Amino acid sequence: MQPESPEGGPLPVTDDHVGPRRPVVCFAMAAGAFAEAFDAAALHRLEQVATVLRDPAGRPLLVQCFEDAAPQLRDVDVLITGWGTARIDASIVSRFDHLAAIVHSAGTVKTFLDPSVWDTGVVVSSAAEANAIPVAEFTVATIILACKRASRHIAAYRATGLKRSFDIAALSHGTNGITVGVVGASRIGRRVIELLRVIDATVLVSDPFLDGGEAATLGVELVDLPELLRRSDAVTLHAPENASTRHLIGVGTLPLMRDGAVLINTARGSLVDTRALEPHVVSGRLDAYLDVTEPEPLPADSVLFRLPNVVLTPHIAGSLGNEVLRMGESAVDEVARLAAGRALHFPVRAADLGRIA
């Protein structure tokens, strides 16, 4: 029986036509990223299904520069990448004799993989699904804190020592019966929708790629962006970064948001026009919780650092600490599937590049 063909790419190399052989695996990423994502348990599990290239000291080989590692790479079937991977294009792929797959142990592959890689027939996988879990959790926690006006209360408490501020109490508070607008039904957006079921919220979604049937399945109301902004108490962004989404929330759209609404961005900084946002938060008309900004980081003198209704976090919504191990486990799972001649579980296709983060 022939092994299952990974969607969009070649079969793993076989020995004597008996079936898929143990693939040869090499890591290409920063040393720190490797240490965070792959603990002893993950490496042990990987070595049950694959042969891991090692350096002279017996440690897993970490490739920093593909040109310098050319001899070792010739036998590699699967390249496991991560944070700090050098740029890979078709010319780099040509240095391998039979590279079949690139398995990324982090989120987006767009930062280091050239589109020409897909033309070589190499299949690509990403751990973006695993990374979506903490981003969605962070986002929903932020929605709850933001709707409680937490940042304003913290600032007032610090300044006055009083438990309640009359001015803040006059604002709407809490999550009971709120409307949350989700911009982008991406993998993270969909996880946010799922987690929002724990609170009493109406969920609106704006996404040009979502149809009414899918929206009904998700249990959300599909609307255009202007309507979403006008109706939402909290707006959370989960769209990809591309030419069509740059400053999606900006001069023309920010005025549509209702007074007292909260803007949350855990996606990409370029989705929000920072200059256009400033007058809306300086006046106190809107609150903003921004894990990403444009530019990133913001200048030290940015007014956004000093406002009680703005919370800036340093791009921490994604995997940190023990959450990173989840992405390493996802990468090992994908290698195990390839070793068994099965299709990738989380393939990244060339056709997806324009609509993924």
Phi, psi and omega in degrees: 000130182285142177294152180295136181278125175301133186301125176085006183206180185282165174287155170301152180297140182248158176254120175055025176060024180273337184149181183294133178272171176297119180290148174271127187241141175225145178264138175227095183189173177292149182300320179296320179295320178298313183297325180288321190271334188235101176272182184299323181294318180294319180294321178298317181293322178297320183286351173285338185239351186214161173262119184264123176296141182233157179274176182302337180273000178088004179270156176306132182291127176249114182272123176259327182227118185294328179295321183285339186255016187309313182299319182290335187280346189298328183266002186285132174263322183230127177256122177262117183254173180191197178298133179091008177290137177291161181301136179237126174229187184299327180292326176290317179302325182294346178285345179266143178285321182209050175296126182253332187207148170243118182248114185266126182265031176214201186275258186291144174259354186291340182284340184226345180262122176283143179305336180296341180299320182294333179291342181279349183092355176292135177269152187232139176230155179224151175267024181301327179298319178292323179289337180294334185298304180293329179296315180295319179298315179299318182297313182292321175300319179295317178303315181295313179296318182296319181288342172274001182058039186302315185295323179293317180294321179299314180297317181292321179297317179296322185281325188244339185077002180270143182289329183230146175244126182300318182296318180289322181298336180288342178281160175294144182225149170092176184249000183292111176077016181285163173249124180250128177260120179256116181263101181107109177271054177284182177300321178288316179304320180290325176292322177298315178303316180297315182290333181293348179294344180282348177242164183274083185228145167269132185247124173255147178228137171239119180199120182294344182262359181261134177255172185299323180296315178296320179299318179297320178297322179284346181077032182235167176258123181273122181222168175279168186299314180303317179294320178301315182294322182290330187261344191271139171279329176225134179242122181240133189260130179216035179266158178285167177265113175204183185299325184282342182255357180298127181054038175304322174255103187204213187305317184277339186251331181302320179297343179285337182292139183291151178303134179086000180287163181243134175253128181236128179231108173243018184260267179226141184300326184292348178292338183243131174280104186301315180298320180291329180289325189309308182298331181287329178269328176298321179287343183086005181293323179237155168253154179218135174238108190239115175270342178226147182218168171232116358286171178229116000283165175289156174302147184300335181266011180299135180298337183296335179289341190252003185264135180290342181260012177234132175242124177248124174243147190274062175057056185246003183294326180288183187301130175223152173057231184292346177292333181294328179301329179299326180285323175297320178297321178297318179296318178297320177302318182293320177297319179298322178295315179298319181297332179269005181074022181259163180288151174300145178278326182233065181290148171248118183260154179303323181294342181276345193300327182284348186235006178250160181291000000 
